[in-house]
Amino acid sequence: MSIGMRAWVAVFLFALAKLPVYGQTAVLRAGSGPPEDPQLRAEAVRLVERANHLSTPAVWPPNVLALRFHVPNPAPGDPYDGEYVSSVGGFKLRRQEWHYGAYQVTQLRNGDRFNGNQSKVPMPGILQVLNHVAPIYLVHFDGQDIVRSITEPVEGTRCIQFDTVAGDHEQANEICVDSQHGWLLSIRAGDTTTKDSNYFPFQGSFLPGHIERWVGGQEVIAVDETDVLKDDYPPDFFTLPENASGFACPELRPPFPVNTPQPAQQSSSIAVVDVQLEGYVTDTGHTFGLRAIDLQHPELNEEAIKLVSTWTYTPSSCAGKIGWYFTTFTVHFKGR
């Protein structure tokens, strides 16, 4: 299952980049289940791709996207409510604002330059979750996915049950769509569920006015979303500070892993627990500023940070110039 749309654009700074690296391989195991029905898969693909098409605007004209979110169980010191606003004035003209407790950040882009000034307060992990679910969380079937069935649990809803198999890791998932309108209602990956509702029209497409992310039966975040057209911004709304040093990189070369060992298997169980961290790959290829963003297995965070702190990479570069790179690291705990 591959991930689709995201809420904000990745950019490269001299000495700072913000773009996650993704890479997976998978081998289907013998005995992982009955063969997949080609006609069933074709119908599942049709339902998902239709939903993706309905929620993907053909163009993004000048607009203001506002995400007002509530966190039922915030981290110590963090508030219950926050807001993210993205204002787009045209091609390469954007202003992003985060307001969540002590994390008060405004980033501006004007052409190929932008304001790279960062808050002294680290980005709270819940904002990474917000990034995943909004403006909408879209997925596509890939070679790791095996469609098992399509059901209609309630009238007006069609749900696709499928397994994702990656090496020894097999996960049961489900995608539900609205039978009449075709848009996404929910995506369940293991015990993580994203729910979309209150769809509204935007540029020939439909976006969810309300989004929820649940993990292990507990609500992690609830988001109310609006997106309206706007082109009457104040003259200086996208003006960059004179000391703005960031720039968008047209020739970005991400870091490449050199030594990224995974934890030793602890038991005969084939169960795999993935723990995600965020941080930097420095200009020397070492990791720095690691912070756990995992919400489900906090007992493994310290071990994951200790391990990833030993990882090394070839550093990233922009137009041949080496710089730091902000990314996400995933640690696979097998047999836990």
DRENDO-1510 file (C-alpha; in Angstrom, 1 decimal, always signed):
<recs>
REC; n; res; u; v; w
REC; 1; MET; +0.0; +0.0; +0.0 .
REC; 2; SER; +1.6; +3.2; -1.1 .
REC; 3; ILE; +0.8; +6.6; +0.3 .
REC; 4; GLY; -0.5; +9.5; -1.8 .
REC; 5; MET; -1.3; +13.2; -1.2 .
REC; 6; ARG; +0.3; +15.3; +1.5 .
REC; 7; ALA; -0.4; +18.6; +3.1 .
REC; 8; TRP; +2.8; +20.6; +2.5 .
REC; 9; VAL; +5.6; +20.7; +0.0 .
REC; 10; ALA; +9.1; +19.4; +0.8 .
REC; 11; VAL; +11.9; +21.8; +0.3 .
REC; 12; PHE; +15.7; +21.8; +0.6 .
REC; 13; LEU; +17.7; +24.4; +2.7 .
REC; 14; PHE; +21.4; +24.9; +2.7 .
REC; 15; ALA; +22.2; +23.0; +5.9 .
REC; 16; LEU; +18.5; +22.0; +6.3 .
REC; 17; ALA; +16.2; +19.8; +4.2 .
REC; 18; LYS; +12.7; +18.5; +4.8 .
REC; 19; LEU; +11.9; +15.5; +2.7 .
REC; 20; PRO; +11.4; +11.9; +3.9 .
REC; 21; VAL; +13.1; +9.0; +2.2 .
REC; 22; TYR; +11.0; +5.9; +1.4 .
REC; 23; GLY; +12.1; +2.6; +0.2 .
REC; 24; GLN; +10.6; -0.9; +0.6 .
REC; 25; THR; +11.1; -4.4; -0.8 .
REC; 26; ALA; +8.7; -7.3; -0.4 .
REC; 27; VAL; +8.6; -11.0; -1.1 .
REC; 28; LEU; +5.4; -12.9; -0.9 .
REC; 29; ARG; +5.7; -15.8; +1.4 .
REC; 30; ALA; +4.4; -19.3; +0.5 .
REC; 31; GLY; +1.3; -20.1; +2.6 .
REC; 32; SER; +0.4; -16.5; +3.2 .
REC; 33; GLY; -3.2; -17.1; +2.0 .
REC; 34; PRO; -5.3; -18.3; -1.0 .
REC; 35; PRO; -4.5; -16.9; -4.5 .
REC; 36; GLU; -5.9; -13.5; -5.3 .
REC; 37; ASP; -8.9; -13.3; -7.6 .
REC; 38; PRO; -7.9; -11.1; -10.6 .
REC; 39; GLN; -11.4; -9.8; -11.0 .
REC; 40; LEU; -11.7; -9.0; -7.4 .
REC; 41; ARG; -8.5; -7.1; -7.4 .
REC; 42; ALA; -9.5; -5.2; -10.6 .
REC; 43; GLU; -12.7; -4.0; -8.8 .
REC; 44; ALA; -10.8; -3.1; -5.7 .
REC; 45; VAL; -8.3; -1.0; -7.7 .
REC; 46; ARG; -11.2; +0.7; -9.5 .
REC; 47; LEU; -12.9; +1.7; -6.3 .
REC; 48; VAL; -9.7; +3.1; -4.7 .
REC; 49; GLU; -8.5; +4.9; -7.8 .
REC; 50; ARG; -11.9; +6.4; -8.3 .
REC; 51; ALA; -11.8; +7.7; -4.7 .
REC; 52; ASN; -8.3; +9.1; -5.3 .
REC; 53; HIS; -9.4; +10.8; -8.5 .
REC; 54; LEU; -12.4; +12.4; -6.8 .
REC; 55; SER; -10.3; +13.9; -4.1 .
REC; 56; THR; -7.4; +15.2; -6.2 .
REC; 57; PRO; -7.9; +18.7; -7.6 .
REC; 58; ALA; -6.7; +19.1; -11.2 .
REC; 59; VAL; -5.1; +22.4; -10.2 .
REC; 60; TRP; -4.4; +24.2; -7.0 .
REC; 61; PRO; -5.2; +27.9; -7.6 .
REC; 62; PRO; -4.5; +30.6; -5.0 .
REC; 63; ASN; -6.2; +29.4; -1.9 .
REC; 64; VAL; -6.2; +29.2; +1.9 .
REC; 65; LEU; -6.2; +25.7; +3.5 .
REC; 66; ALA; -7.0; +25.8; +7.2 .
REC; 67; LEU; -6.7; +22.8; +9.5 .
REC; 68; ARG; -8.0; +23.2; +13.1 .
REC; 69; PHE; -7.2; +20.2; +15.1 .
REC; 70; HIS; -8.0; +18.7; +18.5 .
REC; 71; VAL; -5.7; +16.2; +20.4 .
REC; 72; PRO; -7.6; +14.2; +23.0 .
REC; 73; ASN; -4.5; +13.0; +24.8 .
REC; 74; PRO; -1.7; +15.5; +24.1 .
REC; 75; ALA; +1.9; +15.0; +25.1 .
REC; 76; PRO; +2.9; +16.5; +28.5 .
REC; 77; GLY; +3.1; +20.3; +28.1 .
REC; 78; ASP; +1.3; +20.4; +24.8 .
REC; 79; PRO; -2.2; +21.8; +24.4 .
REC; 80; TYR; -5.4; +20.1; +23.2 .
REC; 81; ASP; -6.0; +22.4; +20.2 .
REC; 82; GLY; -4.0; +23.9; +17.4 .
REC; 83; GLU; -4.1; +25.3; +13.9 .
REC; 84; TYR; -2.2; +25.0; +10.6 .
REC; 85; VAL; -2.9; +27.5; +7.8 .
REC; 86; SER; -1.4; +27.2; +4.3 .
REC; 87; SER; -1.9; +30.3; +2.0 .
REC; 88; VAL; -1.0; +29.9; -1.6 .
REC; 89; GLY; -0.7; +33.1; -3.8 .
REC; 90; GLY; +0.3; +31.4; -7.0 .
REC; 91; PHE; +3.2; +29.4; -8.4 .
REC; 92; LYS; +6.1; +29.2; -5.8 .
REC; 93; LEU; +4.3; +31.7; -3.6 .
REC; 94; ARG; +3.3; +30.2; -0.2 .
REC; 95; ARG; +2.9; +31.0; +3.4 .
REC; 96; GLN; +2.6; +28.3; +6.1 .
REC; 97; GLU; +1.7; +28.9; +9.7 .
REC; 98; TRP; +1.7; +26.4; +12.6 .
REC; 99; HIS; +0.1; +27.4; +15.9 .
REC; 100; TYR; +0.3; +24.7; +18.6 .
REC; 101; GLY; +1.4; +25.7; +22.1 .
REC; 102; ALA; +5.0; +26.8; +22.2 .
REC; 103; TYR; +5.4; +25.8; +18.5 .
REC; 104; GLN; +4.6; +29.0; +16.7 .
REC; 105; VAL; +6.2; +28.9; +13.2 .
REC; 106; THR; +5.7; +30.8; +10.0 .
REC; 107; GLN; +7.5; +29.8; +6.8 .
REC; 108; LEU; +7.4; +31.8; +3.6 .
REC; 109; ARG; +8.3; +30.8; +0.0 .
REC; 110; ASN; +8.7; +33.4; -2.8 .
REC; 111; GLY; +10.1; +32.0; -6.0 .
REC; 112; ASP; +13.0; +29.7; -5.3 .
REC; 113; ARG; +13.8; +31.3; -2.0 .
REC; 114; PHE; +12.1; +30.9; +1.4 .
REC; 115; ASN; +12.4; +31.7; +5.0 .
REC; 116; GLY; +14.2; +28.8; +6.6 .
REC; 117; ASN; +14.1; +30.2; +10.1 .
REC; 118; GLN; +13.1; +27.4; +12.5 .
REC; 119; SER; +11.5; +27.5; +15.9 .
REC; 120; LYS; +13.8; +26.7; +18.9 .
REC; 121; VAL; +11.0; +24.4; +20.0 .
REC; 122; PRO; +11.1; +21.0; +18.2 .
REC; 123; MET; +8.0; +20.3; +16.0 .
REC; 124; PRO; +5.6; +18.3; +18.2 .
REC; 125; GLY; +5.1; +14.7; +17.0 .
REC; 126; ILE; +1.3; +15.3; +16.5 .
REC; 127; LEU; +2.1; +17.7; +13.7 .
REC; 128; GLN; +3.7; +14.8; +11.8 .
REC; 129; VAL; +0.4; +12.9; +12.2 .
REC; 130; LEU; -1.4; +16.0; +10.9 .
REC; 131; ASN; +0.9; +15.9; +7.9 .
REC; 132; HIS; -0.1; +12.3; +7.2 .
REC; 133; VAL; -3.8; +12.7; +7.3 .
REC; 134; ALA; -4.5; +16.2; +5.7 .
REC; 135; PRO; -5.6; +17.6; +3.4 .
REC; 136; ILE; -6.5; +13.9; +2.6 .
REC; 137; TYR; -4.8; +10.6; +3.1 .
REC; 138; LEU; -4.8; +8.7; -0.2 .
REC; 139; VAL; -3.4; +5.2; -0.9 .
REC; 140; HIS; -2.8; +3.0; -3.9 .
REC; 141; PHE; -2.5; -0.8; -4.1 .
REC; 142; ASP; +0.9; -2.2; -5.0 .
REC; 143; GLY; +2.6; -5.5; -5.4 .
REC; 144; GLN; +2.7; -6.1; -1.6 .
REC; 145; ASP; -1.1; -6.1; -1.4 .
REC; 146; ILE; -3.4; -9.1; -1.7 .
REC; 147; VAL; -7.1; -8.3; -2.0 .
REC; 148; ARG; -9.2; -10.9; -0.1 .
REC; 149; SER; -12.8; -9.6; -0.3 .
REC; 150; ILE; -15.2; -6.7; -0.9 .
REC; 151; THR; -18.1; -6.5; +1.4 .
REC; 152; GLU; -21.0; -4.1; +2.2 .
REC; 153; PRO; -21.1; -4.0; +6.0 .
REC; 154; VAL; -23.8; -1.2; +6.0 .
REC; 155; GLU; -25.9; +0.1; +3.2 .
REC; 156; GLY; -24.1; +2.7; +1.1 .
REC; 157; THR; -20.6; +1.5; +2.1 .
REC; 158; ARG; -18.3; -0.9; +0.3 .
REC; 159; CYS; -15.2; -2.1; +2.1 .
REC; 160; ILE; -12.1; -3.8; +0.6 .
REC; 161; GLN; -10.3; -6.3; +2.9 .
REC; 162; PHE; -6.7; -6.9; +1.9 .
REC; 163; ASP; -3.4; -8.1; +3.3 .
REC; 164; THR; -0.1; -6.3; +2.9 .
REC; 165; VAL; +2.9; -8.7; +2.9 .
REC; 166; ALA; +6.4; -7.4; +3.2 .
REC; 167; GLY; +9.0; -10.1; +3.9 .
REC; 168; ASP; +7.9; -11.9; +7.1 .
REC; 169; HIS; +5.5; -9.1; +8.0 .
REC; 170; GLU; +1.8; -9.6; +7.1 .
REC; 171; GLN; -0.8; -7.0; +8.0 .
REC; 172; ALA; -4.6; -7.0; +7.6 .
REC; 173; ASN; -6.1; -3.8; +6.2 .
REC; 174; GLU; -9.3; -2.4; +5.0 .
REC; 175; ILE; -10.4; +0.5; +2.8 .
REC; 176; CYS; -14.1; +1.7; +2.8 .
REC; 177; VAL; -15.7; +3.9; +0.2 .
REC; 178; ASP; -19.0; +5.6; -0.2 .
REC; 179; SER; -21.1; +3.5; -2.7 .
REC; 180; GLN; -22.9; +6.4; -4.1 .
REC; 181; HIS; -20.4; +9.2; -4.2 .
REC; 182; GLY; -17.2; +7.1; -4.4 .
REC; 183; TRP; -15.1; +9.0; -2.0 .
REC; 184; LEU; -13.0; +7.5; +0.8 .
REC; 185; LEU; -14.7; +6.9; +4.2 .
REC; 186; SER; -11.9; +5.1; +6.1 .
REC; 187; ILE; -8.5; +3.5; +5.7 .
REC; 188; ARG; -7.4; +0.9; +8.3 .
REC; 189; ALA; -3.8; -0.3; +8.2 .
REC; 190; GLY; -3.2; -2.8; +11.0 .
REC; 191; ASP; -4.6; -1.1; +14.1 .
REC; 192; THR; -4.3; +2.5; +12.7 .
REC; 193; THR; -7.5; +3.9; +11.1 .
REC; 194; THR; -8.0; +7.2; +9.3 .
REC; 195; LYS; -11.7; +8.3; +8.9 .
REC; 196; ASP; -12.9; +11.0; +6.5 .
REC; 197; SER; -16.3; +12.7; +6.5 .
REC; 198; ASN; -18.2; +15.9; +5.7 .
REC; 199; TYR; -16.8; +16.2; +2.2 .
REC; 200; PHE; -17.0; +19.6; +0.5 .
REC; 201; PRO; -16.4; +20.5; -3.2 .
REC; 202; PHE; -13.1; +22.2; -4.2 .
REC; 203; GLN; -11.9; +22.8; -7.7 .
REC; 204; GLY; -13.9; +19.9; -9.3 .
REC; 205; SER; -12.9; +17.5; -6.5 .
REC; 206; PHE; -14.0; +16.7; -3.0 .
REC; 207; LEU; -12.0; +17.1; +0.2 .
REC; 208; PRO; -13.0; +15.9; +3.7 .
REC; 209; GLY; -14.2; +18.6; +6.1 .
REC; 210; HIS; -13.5; +16.3; +9.1 .
REC; 211; ILE; -10.7; +13.8; +9.6 .
REC; 212; GLU; -9.9; +11.5; +12.4 .
REC; 213; ARG; -6.8; +9.3; +13.1 .
REC; 214; TRP; -7.3; +6.4; +15.6 .
REC; 215; VAL; -4.5; +4.0; +16.8 .
REC; 216; GLY; -5.3; +0.9; +18.9 .
REC; 217; GLY; -8.9; +2.0; +19.5 .
REC; 218; GLN; -7.9; +5.4; +20.8 .
REC; 219; GLU; -8.5; +8.7; +18.9 .
REC; 220; VAL; -5.2; +10.5; +18.3 .
REC; 221; ILE; -6.3; +13.6; +16.5 .
REC; 222; ALA; -9.5; +15.1; +15.0 .
REC; 223; VAL; -9.1; +17.7; +12.2 .
REC; 224; ASP; -11.7; +20.2; +10.8 .
REC; 225; GLU; -10.6; +21.3; +7.3 .
REC; 226; THR; -11.6; +24.1; +5.1 .
REC; 227; ASP; -10.1; +25.2; +1.7 .
REC; 228; VAL; -11.3; +28.4; +0.0 .
REC; 229; LEU; -10.1; +30.3; -3.1 .
REC; 230; LYS; -8.3; +33.6; -2.3 .
REC; 231; ASP; -6.2; +35.9; -4.4 .
REC; 232; ASP; -6.5; +39.2; -2.6 .
REC; 233; TYR; -3.6; +38.9; -0.3 .
REC; 234; PRO; -2.0; +42.1; +1.2 .
REC; 235; PRO; +1.0; +43.3; -0.9 .
REC; 236; ASP; +3.7; +42.2; +1.7 .
REC; 237; PHE; +2.0; +38.9; +2.7 .
REC; 238; PHE; +4.6; +36.8; +0.9 .
REC; 239; THR; +7.6; +39.1; +1.4 .
REC; 240; LEU; +10.7; +37.3; +2.7 .
REC; 241; PRO; +12.9; +38.7; +5.5 .
REC; 242; GLU; +16.2; +40.1; +4.2 .
REC; 243; ASN; +18.1; +37.4; +6.2 .
REC; 244; ALA; +16.1; +34.5; +4.6 .
REC; 245; SER; +18.7; +31.9; +3.6 .
REC; 246; GLY; +16.6; +29.0; +2.4 .
REC; 247; PHE; +16.2; +28.0; -1.3 .
REC; 248; ALA; +14.3; +25.3; -3.1 .
REC; 249; CYS; +16.8; +22.8; -4.6 .
REC; 250; PRO; +16.2; +21.9; -8.3 .
REC; 251; GLU; +18.9; +19.2; -8.1 .
REC; 252; LEU; +18.4; +17.5; -4.8 .
REC; 253; ARG; +20.3; +14.3; -4.1 .
REC; 254; PRO; +19.0; +12.6; -0.9 .
REC; 255; PRO; +21.3; +10.8; +1.5 .
REC; 256; PHE; +22.1; +7.1; +0.8 .
REC; 257; PRO; +22.3; +4.6; +3.7 .
REC; 258; VAL; +25.8; +3.1; +4.3 .
REC; 259; ASN; +25.3; +1.3; +7.6 .
REC; 260; THR; +21.7; +1.1; +9.1 .
REC; 261; PRO; +21.5; -2.1; +11.2 .
REC; 262; GLN; +18.2; -3.3; +12.5 .
REC; 263; PRO; +17.5; -4.9; +16.0 .
REC; 264; ALA; +18.2; -8.6; +16.4 .
REC; 265; GLN; +15.2; -10.8; +16.5 .
REC; 266; GLN; +14.1; -11.4; +20.1 .
REC; 267; SER; +11.9; -14.5; +19.7 .
REC; 268; SER; +10.7; -17.0; +17.2 .
REC; 269; SER; +7.6; -14.8; +16.5 .
REC; 270; ILE; +7.5; -13.3; +13.0 .
REC; 271; ALA; +5.5; -10.3; +14.3 .
REC; 272; VAL; +7.2; -7.0; +13.3 .
REC; 273; VAL; +6.8; -3.7; +15.2 .
REC; 274; ASP; +7.8; -0.5; +13.3 .
REC; 275; VAL; +9.0; +2.5; +15.2 .
REC; 276; GLN; +9.5; +5.8; +13.5 .
REC; 277; LEU; +11.9; +8.6; +14.4 .
REC; 278; GLU; +12.6; +12.0; +12.9 .
REC; 279; GLY; +15.9; +13.8; +12.7 .
REC; 280; TYR; +18.7; +14.9; +10.5 .
REC; 281; VAL; +21.4; +13.3; +8.4 .
REC; 282; THR; +24.3; +15.7; +8.8 .
REC; 283; ASP; +26.8; +16.9; +6.2 .
REC; 284; THR; +29.2; +14.2; +7.6 .
REC; 285; GLY; +26.6; +11.4; +7.1 .
REC; 286; HIS; +25.7; +10.9; +10.8 .
REC; 287; THR; +22.3; +11.2; +12.4 .
REC; 288; PHE; +21.5; +14.0; +14.7 .
REC; 289; GLY; +18.6; +15.4; +16.7 .
REC; 290; LEU; +16.6; +12.2; +16.8 .
REC; 291; ARG; +13.2; +12.2; +18.3 .
REC; 292; ALA; +10.5; +9.5; +18.4 .
REC; 293; ILE; +7.2; +10.2; +16.7 .
REC; 294; ASP; +5.8; +6.8; +17.4 .
REC; 295; LEU; +2.4; +6.9; +19.2 .
REC; 296; GLN; +1.8; +3.2; +19.7 .
REC; 297; HIS; +5.0; +1.6; +21.1 .
REC; 298; PRO; +6.7; +4.3; +23.3 .
REC; 299; GLU; +8.5; +1.5; +25.3 .
REC; 300; LEU; +10.7; +0.9; +22.2 .
REC; 301; ASN; +11.5; +4.6; +21.5 .
REC; 302; GLU; +14.7; +4.8; +23.6 .
REC; 303; GLU; +16.1; +1.6; +22.1 .
REC; 304; ALA; +15.2; +2.9; +18.6 .
REC; 305; ILE; +17.0; +6.2; +19.2 .
REC; 306; LYS; +20.1; +4.5; +20.5 .
REC; 307; LEU; +20.3; +2.3; +17.4 .
REC; 308; VAL; +19.6; +5.0; +14.8 .
REC; 309; SER; +22.3; +7.2; +16.4 .
REC; 310; THR; +24.8; +4.7; +15.1 .
REC; 311; TRP; +23.5; +4.8; +11.5 .
REC; 312; THR; +25.6; +6.4; +8.8 .
REC; 313; TYR; +24.8; +7.7; +5.3 .
REC; 314; THR; +26.4; +9.4; +2.4 .
REC; 315; PRO; +25.3; +13.0; +3.0 .
REC; 316; SER; +22.7; +14.7; +0.8 .
REC; 317; SER; +23.6; +17.5; -1.6 .
REC; 318; CYS; +21.9; +20.3; -3.6 .
REC; 319; ALA; +23.5; +21.0; -7.0 .
REC; 320; GLY; +26.6; +19.2; -5.7 .
REC; 321; LYS; +26.8; +21.2; -2.4 .
REC; 322; ILE; +26.6; +19.0; +0.7 .
REC; 323; GLY; +24.0; +19.9; +3.3 .
REC; 324; TRP; +21.9; +18.6; +6.2 .
REC; 325; TYR; +18.8; +16.6; +5.6 .
REC; 326; PHE; +15.6; +16.3; +7.7 .
REC; 327; THR; +13.9; +12.9; +7.3 .
REC; 328; THR; +12.1; +10.0; +8.9 .
REC; 329; PHE; +13.8; +6.8; +10.1 .
REC; 330; THR; +12.1; +3.5; +10.6 .
REC; 331; VAL; +13.3; +0.7; +12.9 .
REC; 332; HIS; +11.9; -2.8; +12.5 .
REC; 333; PHE; +11.6; -4.7; +15.8 .
REC; 334; LYS; +11.0; -8.4; +14.9 .
REC; 335; GLY; +9.7; -10.9; +17.5 .
REC; 336; ARG; +8.6; -8.2; +20.0 .
</recs>
